[in-house]
Amino acid sequence: MSAPTYIVDSTAALQTEGQKILATFYAALQALKLFPLENQTVQKALDDLHQATLAVLKREGEVELGLVGDFIFINEVRIRLDLSSYAASSMVTASLGKHGVGTVVIAEGVERPEWPPFLSLLLEKPPAEDTYQDLVQK
């Protein structure tokens, strides 16, 4: 008899990894909000976000972070939220939503230096009109 084959449930893996991406996205936003880019806390938060994203990129080929109402999806898997992840979820959805962003696609080849400018833009106060177009231009 051959040994049993175990199939890794992609949805369960994405659920766990998606929660980590959400938490590290939040931590990086918070760190950039409070400290200058050169700060060690900011650099660690950016490293953690990049590593969490690379883990999914390696297996999936891309990371699609999407918002549908108050729900967050990573590659079409709804991320279950609990009380401990509420603050992260709220800040991420608010930061993206205020700029009119419904989906962020992170493609293979994303580099660590690309995160600070993107996250900094999300922390800026959007203009009164054409928030999404303004973000895309910047």
C-alpha positions as CSV (number, residue, x, y, z in Angstrom):
1,M,0.0,0.0,0.0
2,S,1.1,3.5,-0.7
3,A,1.2,6.3,1.8
4,P,-1.9,8.5,1.9
5,T,-1.8,11.7,-0.1
6,Y,-2.7,14.8,1.8
7,I,-4.1,17.7,-0.2
8,V,-3.5,21.1,1.3
9,D,-6.7,23.1,1.4
10,S,-5.9,26.2,-0.5
11,T,-8.8,28.1,1.0
12,A,-7.7,27.3,4.6
13,A,-4.1,28.4,3.7
14,L,-5.3,31.6,2.2
15,Q,-7.5,32.2,5.2
16,T,-4.5,32.1,7.5
17,E,-2.2,33.9,5.2
18,G,-4.8,36.5,4.4
19,Q,-5.3,37.3,8.1
20,K,-1.5,37.7,8.3
21,I,-1.5,40.1,5.3
22,L,-4.3,42.1,6.8
23,A,-2.5,42.3,10.2
24,T,0.8,43.3,8.6
25,F,-0.8,45.8,6.2
26,Y,-2.5,47.4,9.3
27,A,0.8,47.4,11.2
28,A,2.7,49.0,8.4
29,L,0.0,51.7,8.0
30,Q,0.0,52.4,11.7
31,A,3.8,52.6,11.9
32,L,4.0,55.0,8.9
33,K,1.3,57.1,10.5
34,L,3.3,57.4,13.8
35,F,7.0,57.3,12.8
36,P,9.3,58.5,10.0
37,L,10.2,56.0,7.3
38,E,13.7,55.5,8.7
39,N,12.4,54.3,12.0
40,Q,13.2,50.7,12.9
41,T,9.5,50.0,13.8
42,V,8.4,51.1,10.3
43,Q,11.1,49.1,8.6
44,K,10.2,46.0,10.5
45,A,6.5,46.5,9.7
46,L,7.3,46.9,6.0
47,D,9.5,43.8,6.1
48,D,6.7,41.8,7.7
49,L,4.2,43.0,5.1
50,H,6.4,42.2,2.3
51,Q,7.2,38.7,3.6
52,A,3.5,37.9,4.2
53,T,2.7,39.0,0.7
54,L,5.6,37.0,-0.8
55,A,4.3,33.8,0.8
56,V,1.0,34.0,-1.1
57,L,2.7,35.3,-4.3
58,K,5.0,32.3,-4.3
59,R,2.0,29.8,-4.3
60,E,-0.8,31.8,-6.0
61,G,1.1,34.0,-8.5
62,E,-0.6,37.2,-7.3
63,V,-2.4,38.7,-4.3
64,E,-5.7,40.4,-4.9
65,L,-6.9,42.2,-1.8
66,G,-10.5,43.2,-2.5
67,L,-13.2,45.0,-0.6
68,V,-16.9,44.2,-0.9
69,G,-18.9,46.2,1.6
70,D,-17.3,45.5,5.0
71,F,-15.8,42.2,3.8
72,I,-12.1,41.7,2.9
73,F,-11.1,39.1,0.3
74,I,-7.7,37.7,-0.6
75,N,-7.8,36.0,-4.0
76,E,-11.5,35.6,-3.7
77,V,-11.4,34.0,-0.2
78,R,-13.3,36.0,2.4
79,I,-11.1,36.6,5.3
80,R,-12.9,35.7,8.6
81,L,-12.6,38.5,11.1
82,D,-12.9,38.4,14.8
83,L,-12.7,40.9,17.6
84,S,-8.9,40.9,17.6
85,S,-8.7,41.7,13.9
86,Y,-11.5,44.4,13.9
87,A,-9.1,47.3,14.2
88,A,-6.9,46.1,11.3
89,S,-9.9,45.4,9.1
90,S,-11.4,48.8,9.9
91,M,-8.3,50.8,9.1
92,V,-7.5,48.9,5.9
93,T,-11.0,49.2,4.6
94,A,-11.2,52.9,5.6
95,S,-7.8,53.7,4.0
96,L,-8.6,52.0,0.7
97,G,-12.3,53.2,0.7
98,K,-11.5,56.9,1.2
99,H,-9.5,56.8,-2.0
100,G,-12.1,54.8,-3.9
101,V,-10.0,51.7,-4.1
102,G,-12.0,48.4,-4.2
103,T,-9.2,46.1,-5.2
104,V,-5.4,46.1,-4.9
105,V,-3.5,43.6,-7.0
106,I,0.0,42.8,-6.0
107,A,1.8,41.0,-8.7
108,E,4.9,38.8,-8.7
109,G,8.0,40.9,-8.8
110,V,6.8,43.4,-6.3
111,E,9.8,44.8,-4.5
112,R,10.0,45.9,-0.9
113,P,10.8,49.6,-1.7
114,E,7.4,49.9,-3.5
115,W,5.4,49.6,-0.2
116,P,6.3,52.9,1.5
117,P,5.1,55.2,-1.3
118,F,1.9,53.2,-1.7
119,L,1.0,53.1,2.0
120,S,1.9,56.7,2.4
121,L,-0.5,57.7,-0.3
122,L,-3.2,55.7,1.5
123,L,-2.6,57.7,4.6
124,E,-3.0,61.0,2.9
125,K,-6.3,62.9,3.0
126,P,-7.9,62.4,-0.4
127,P,-9.1,65.4,-2.5
128,A,-12.8,66.2,-2.5
129,E,-13.3,64.8,-6.0
130,D,-11.8,62.0,-8.1
131,T,-10.1,60.4,-5.2
132,Y,-9.3,57.2,-7.1
133,Q,-7.9,59.1,-10.2
134,D,-5.8,61.3,-7.9
135,L,-4.3,58.2,-6.2
136,V,-3.6,56.6,-9.6
137,Q,-1.8,59.7,-10.8
138,K,0.4,59.9,-7.7
